[in-house]
Amino acid sequence: MWLLQNYHVATVPTTMEVAKRRGLIRDVYRLQISLAIARLIVENSIGKNEDVYGVFIAKCEPVLEIFRCDDLVWHGGSYWVYKPHVQKLREIISMPLGTCELAHPYIGASGTEQLQENQMSLPNIQQTRSPRLNIMRREAYVTVLHSSETYVCGAIALARSILLTNTTKDLILLADHTISDHSIKGLQSAGWKTKRIRRIRSPKANPDAYNKWNYSKLRVWQLTEYDKVMFIDSDFIVLQNIDHFFDYPQFSAGPNDKWLFNSGIMVLEPSECFFKTLMSKRHTLKSYNGGDQGYLNEVLTWWHKLTRKLTFMKFYIHEGGNRSVPIDRYTIHYLGFKPWLCYRDYDCNWDRFDHHRFASDDVHARWWRVYDALPKELQKYCGMTKQLKNVLHRRRVEAQKVHLNHGRWKIEIKDPRQQI
């Protein structure tokens, strides 16, 4: 029997229709409704073990990151009926959203180290997680290679750096047809489980844009054999174990600028229906940079902010100063010219004035430590081609002509790869 006391109604004043007509995506009123319903469900489910449904009466769909398409039971006209996973809702509403200037205080695997960027009192993630969600969770690190083999060496080094931290997670690499069988063999030897994918074109990118095929990253959401994955771009290395960041809820990412997140590292829950949602919206939502990061920021507007300590971005606003990695960082994201596409003797970003903001010999050397930990057979995948030799030589000559003040062009090159 349907008992009246089992119904709870949340009436939230909004201007959703105005926001929709204006084409606004970051609609705080839509978020207000979604969070109100989520809190109502969570608060009225404590100590109960029964099915719960959430019904929305609105022309705009609820926030996808809170009410997942996987939980949608029925949709007709202005009615949306969900059967949500209560514990996952509890995790989501326990976290501040990425538009806030803070990240959740996190108790690491040791139970004592606290990564905290603010003094606000917020609930511990581990206290909000049900023990059932911790049993046999299938989790993996994921990266994607497409369109060329330029990043094969980077992916091999990334795998090595993760494995050196004694991870307990799987390593999955998605590769399109441009990655040769020879490279796949090396990637597998490095520790990746590889899967072939069809790449996805960025519909709004210019024909000759470098990020024309970056929507291939959306394939990560198709890894439904895993409960949760952490995507990491292949120009990262990991400095210390980051397995405990899998405890962050869907969808979590590192901050980029103001309310935007960086798609270089993301914690997400794979979902075939969410992948289809991403595919269906790609022709109507415009990416601010033509690539995956701009697009994902349009779709996933309400996200959870990973601590800044998770990633050190190799980017410097001012000339001079300290250009080393803070000791409390977990990963390095190599912007600009990549270490394996430079001489190992110094950071070749110094050879271009417009790349000085990416230059650091110390951070450059950190990547080469990982390279030195690779077996000789895998180091060959980071070899120096004749074309790369010519490019590096030309940059040094140009730097010498204009007498760049850092003078790295004066360094005698001893990189043994140039002799191979």
C-alpha positions in Angstrom: 0.0 0.0 0.0 1.2 3.5 -0.8 1.4 5.3 2.5 1.2 9.1 2.5 3.8 9.4 5.3 6.3 7.8 2.9 6.2 10.8 0.6 8.3 13.9 1.1 8.0 17.0 -1.0 10.7 19.6 -1.6 9.5 22.9 -3.0 12.4 25.0 -4.3 11.9 28.4 -5.8 13.8 28.7 -9.1 14.1 30.5 -12.4 15.1 27.4 -14.3 13.1 28.2 -17.4 14.7 31.7 -17.7 18.1 30.1 -17.4 17.2 27.5 -20.1 15.9 30.2 -22.5 19.2 32.1 -22.1 21.2 28.9 -22.8 22.9 28.9 -19.5 24.6 25.7 -18.4 25.9 26.7 -15.0 22.4 27.1 -13.6 22.6 27.5 -9.8 18.8 27.0 -9.5 19.0 23.6 -11.2 21.8 22.7 -8.7 19.6 24.0 -5.9 16.8 21.6 -6.8 19.0 18.6 -7.3 20.9 19.1 -4.0 17.6 19.7 -2.1 16.1 16.5 -3.4 19.4 14.6 -2.8 19.5 15.7 0.8 15.9 14.9 1.4 16.5 11.3 0.1 19.6 10.8 2.2 18.2 12.2 5.4 15.0 10.2 5.1 16.8 6.9 4.3 19.0 6.7 7.5 18.4 3.4 9.2 16.1 2.2 6.4 16.6 -0.6 3.9 14.0 0.1 1.3 13.7 1.5 -2.2 13.7 5.3 -2.6 12.5 7.2 -5.6 13.1 10.9 -6.5 10.5 12.6 -8.7 11.3 15.9 -10.5 8.7 18.1 -12.1 10.6 20.4 -14.4 11.4 20.9 -18.1 15.1 20.8 -17.4 16.8 17.6 -16.5 18.3 17.4 -13.0 22.1 17.8 -12.6 23.7 14.8 -14.3 26.5 14.5 -11.8 24.1 14.1 -8.9 21.2 12.2 -10.4 22.8 9.8 -12.9 21.2 8.6 -16.1 21.8 5.1 -14.9 19.3 5.7 -12.1 16.6 7.2 -14.4 13.5 4.9 -14.2 11.2 7.0 -16.4 11.0 10.3 -18.2 7.9 11.8 -19.8 7.3 15.5 -20.5 8.2 17.5 -17.4 8.4 14.4 -15.2 11.7 12.7 -14.2 11.6 9.6 -12.0 14.9 8.3 -10.4 15.7 5.3 -8.2 19.0 6.6 -6.9 21.8 4.8 -5.1 21.4 6.4 -1.6 25.0 5.8 -0.5 26.4 7.4 -3.6 24.2 10.4 -3.0 25.5 10.6 0.6 29.1 10.8 -0.7 28.2 13.5 -3.2 26.4 15.8 -0.8 29.2 15.4 1.8 31.6 17.1 -0.6 31.9 20.8 -1.5 31.5 21.5 -5.2 34.3 22.7 -7.5 33.0 26.1 -7.9 33.9 26.7 -4.2 37.4 27.9 -3.6 38.3 24.8 -1.5 38.9 21.1 -1.6 37.6 18.4 0.7 40.0 17.7 3.7 41.2 14.2 3.0 42.4 11.5 5.4 44.9 9.5 3.6 45.6 5.8 3.6 47.6 6.0 6.8 44.7 7.6 8.6 46.9 10.3 10.0 48.1 12.5 7.1 45.5 15.1 6.3 45.5 17.0 3.1 43.7 20.2 3.9 43.6 23.5 2.0 41.2 25.2 4.4 40.1 25.2 8.0 36.4 24.5 7.4 35.0 21.5 9.3 33.7 19.1 6.7 32.9 15.4 6.9 35.6 12.8 6.2 35.0 11.0 2.9 35.8 7.6 4.5 33.2 8.2 7.2 30.4 8.7 4.6 31.3 5.6 2.6 29.3 2.4 3.2 31.5 -0.7 4.0 29.7 -2.4 1.2 31.1 0.0 -1.3 34.6 -0.9 -0.3 34.2 -4.6 -0.9 35.9 -5.8 -4.1 35.8 -2.4 -5.8 37.1 -2.7 -9.4 39.3 0.3 -10.0 41.9 1.3 -12.5 44.2 4.1 -13.8 43.5 4.9 -17.4 45.2 6.9 -20.1 44.4 7.3 -23.8 46.7 7.4 -26.9 45.4 8.5 -30.3 46.4 10.1 -33.6 50.1 9.5 -33.3 52.8 7.7 -31.4 54.3 10.8 -29.9 53.1 10.0 -26.4 54.0 6.3 -26.3 57.2 7.0 -24.4 55.3 9.2 -22.0 52.7 6.5 -21.3 55.5 3.9 -20.6 57.1 6.3 -18.1 53.7 7.0 -16.5 53.0 3.3 -16.0 56.5 2.9 -14.5 56.0 5.8 -12.1 52.6 4.4 -10.9 54.0 0.9 -10.4 56.9 2.2 -8.4 54.3 3.4 -5.8 53.1 -0.2 -5.2 49.6 0.5 -6.5 46.9 -2.1 -6.1 44.9 -0.8 -9.1 44.8 -2.0 -12.7 46.4 0.0 -15.5 44.3 0.4 -18.6 45.4 2.1 -21.9 43.0 2.9 -24.7 44.7 3.1 -28.1 43.4 3.9 -31.6 44.6 2.5 -34.9 47.6 4.9 -35.2 49.4 3.1 -32.3 51.4 0.3 -33.9 51.5 -3.3 -32.7 55.2 -2.8 -31.8 54.2 0.1 -29.5 51.4 -1.9 -28.0 53.8 -4.6 -27.1 56.0 -2.1 -25.3 53.1 -0.6 -23.5 52.0 -4.0 -22.3 55.5 -4.8 -21.1 55.4 -1.5 -19.2 52.3 -2.7 -17.3 49.3 -1.4 -19.3 46.4 -3.6 -20.2 45.6 -2.3 -23.7 42.2 -1.9 -25.5 41.7 -0.8 -29.0 39.2 2.1 -29.6 37.8 4.1 -32.4 38.8 7.7 -32.0 36.3 10.5 -31.7 36.6 13.8 -33.6 36.1 17.1 -31.8 33.2 18.5 -33.9 34.0 22.2 -33.1 37.8 22.0 -33.6 39.5 23.6 -36.5 40.5 21.1 -39.3 44.2 21.4 -38.5 43.9 21.8 -34.7 46.2 19.8 -32.5 43.2 18.7 -30.4 41.0 17.6 -33.3 40.7 14.0 -32.0 40.8 14.8 -28.3 37.2 13.7 -27.8 38.6 10.2 -27.9 39.1 10.7 -24.2 35.3 10.3 -23.8 35.8 6.5 -24.4 37.0 6.3 -20.7 33.3 6.3 -19.7 32.8 3.0 -21.6 35.1 1.1 -19.2 32.0 -0.3 -17.4 33.9 -3.4 -16.2 35.3 -1.0 -13.5 33.4 0.7 -10.7 35.7 3.7 -10.8 38.6 4.9 -12.8 41.2 7.7 -12.5 42.1 9.1 -15.9 45.6 10.5 -16.2 47.1 12.1 -19.2 50.3 10.4 -20.5 52.4 13.5 -19.9 52.2 13.0 -16.1 54.4 11.1 -13.7 53.3 9.9 -10.3 55.7 10.7 -7.4 53.9 8.9 -4.5 51.0 6.5 -4.1 47.6 8.1 -5.1 45.4 5.0 -4.7 43.5 6.7 -1.9 42.2 9.4 -4.2 39.8 6.8 -5.6 37.7 7.5 -2.5 36.7 10.8 -4.0 33.2 10.6 -5.5 32.1 10.9 -9.1 32.9 13.4 -10.6 36.2 14.8 -9.1 39.0 16.7 -10.9 41.9 19.0 -10.4 41.3 22.7 -10.6 42.4 24.7 -13.7 41.1 28.3 -13.6 38.4 29.8 -11.5 35.4 27.5 -11.8 37.0 25.3 -14.5 38.6 21.9 -13.9 41.6 20.3 -15.6 40.7 17.2 -17.6 44.3 15.9 -17.3 43.4 14.0 -14.1 39.8 13.0 -13.2 38.1 10.5 -10.9 34.9 9.1 -12.5 32.5 6.2 -12.6 32.2 4.6 -16.1 28.7 4.5 -17.5 27.5 3.6 -21.0 24.5 5.8 -20.7 26.5 8.7 -19.6 28.9 8.1 -22.6 25.9 8.2 -24.9 24.8 11.5 -23.2 28.3 13.0 -23.9 28.1 11.9 -27.5 24.6 13.3 -28.0 25.5 16.7 -26.6 28.8 17.2 -28.5 27.3 18.8 -31.5 25.2 21.4 -29.6 27.6 22.3 -26.7 30.6 24.3 -27.8 34.0 23.6 -26.2 35.7 26.8 -25.1 39.1 25.5 -26.4 37.8 23.1 -29.1 39.0 20.1 -27.2 37.8 17.6 -24.5 38.6 19.9 -21.5 36.4 22.7 -22.8 33.6 20.3 -23.7 33.6 18.4 -20.4 33.5 21.7 -18.5 30.3 22.5 -20.4 28.7 19.2 -19.6 30.0 18.5 -16.1 29.5 21.9 -14.5 29.0 20.8 -10.9 32.2 18.9 -9.9 34.2 18.1 -6.8 37.6 19.6 -6.5 40.6 17.4 -5.8 43.3 18.9 -3.6 45.9 21.1 -5.4 48.5 18.9 -3.7 47.6 16.1 -6.1 49.2 17.7 -9.1 52.1 20.0 -9.7 51.6 21.9 -13.0 54.9 22.6 -14.7 54.0 26.2 -15.4 55.6 29.4 -14.0 54.1 32.9 -14.3 57.3 34.8 -13.5 60.8 34.6 -14.7 63.3 33.4 -12.1 62.4 32.2 -8.6 62.2 28.6 -7.3 61.3 26.1 -10.1 61.4 22.9 -8.1 58.6 20.6 -7.1 57.1 21.1 -3.6 57.7 17.9 -1.5 54.0 17.4 -0.8 52.9 17.0 -4.4 51.7 13.6 -5.7 52.1 14.0 -9.5 53.7 16.3 -12.1 52.0 17.4 -15.2 54.5 18.3 -17.9 53.3 21.3 -19.9 55.1 22.7 -22.9 57.8 20.5 -24.7 57.8 17.1 -23.1 60.9 15.7 -21.5 61.3 12.8 -23.9 61.1 15.3 -26.8 64.1 17.2 -25.3 67.7 16.4 -24.7 68.0 14.9 -21.2 70.8 17.4 -20.5 68.4 20.3 -19.9 64.8 21.4 -20.4 64.5 22.4 -24.1 61.7 24.8 -23.1 64.5 27.2 -22.4 65.3 27.3 -26.1 62.1 29.2 -26.9 61.4 32.5 -25.2 57.7 31.9 -25.4 58.2 28.6 -23.6 60.2 29.8 -20.6 57.0 29.6 -18.5 57.2 25.8 -18.9 60.9 25.5 -18.2 62.6 23.9 -15.2 65.8 21.8 -15.3 64.9 20.3 -11.9 61.4 19.2 -12.9 62.8 17.9 -16.2 65.3 15.8 -14.3 62.5 14.2 -12.2 61.1 12.6 -15.4 64.5 11.2 -16.4 64.8 9.5 -13.1 61.7 7.4 -14.1 63.3 6.8 -17.5 66.4 5.4 -15.8 64.2 3.0 -13.8 62.9 1.5 -17.1 64.3 -1.7 -18.5 66.7 -1.1 -21.4 64.1 -2.7 -23.8 61.5 -0.1 -22.8 64.0 2.8 -23.0 64.2 2.2 -26.7 60.6 3.4 -27.1 61.9 6.8 -26.0 64.6 7.0 -28.7 65.6 10.1 -30.6 64.5 10.1 -34.2 66.4 11.9 -36.9 63.5 14.4 -37.2 63.6 15.1 -33.5 67.4 15.6 -33.6 67.0 18.2 -36.4 64.2 20.0 -34.5 66.2 20.3 -31.3 69.3 21.4 -33.1 67.4 24.1 -35.0 66.0 25.4 -31.7 69.4 25.6 -30.2 70.8 27.5 -33.2 67.9 30.0 -33.0 68.4 30.4 -29.2 72.1 31.2 -29.8 71.3 33.7 -32.5 69.1 35.8 -30.2 71.4 35.1 -27.2 68.6 33.9 -24.9 69.8 35.1 -21.5 69.4 31.7 -19.8 72.2 30.4 -22.0 71.2 26.7 -22.1 72.2 26.6 -25.7 75.8 26.8 -24.5 75.6 23.4 -22.7 77.4 20.5 -24.4 74.9 17.8 -25.3 75.8 14.4 -23.9 72.4 12.7 -24.3 73.3 9.1 -25.4 70.1 8.8 -27.4 71.5 11.0 -30.1 74.1 8.4 -30.9 71.6 5.6 -31.5 
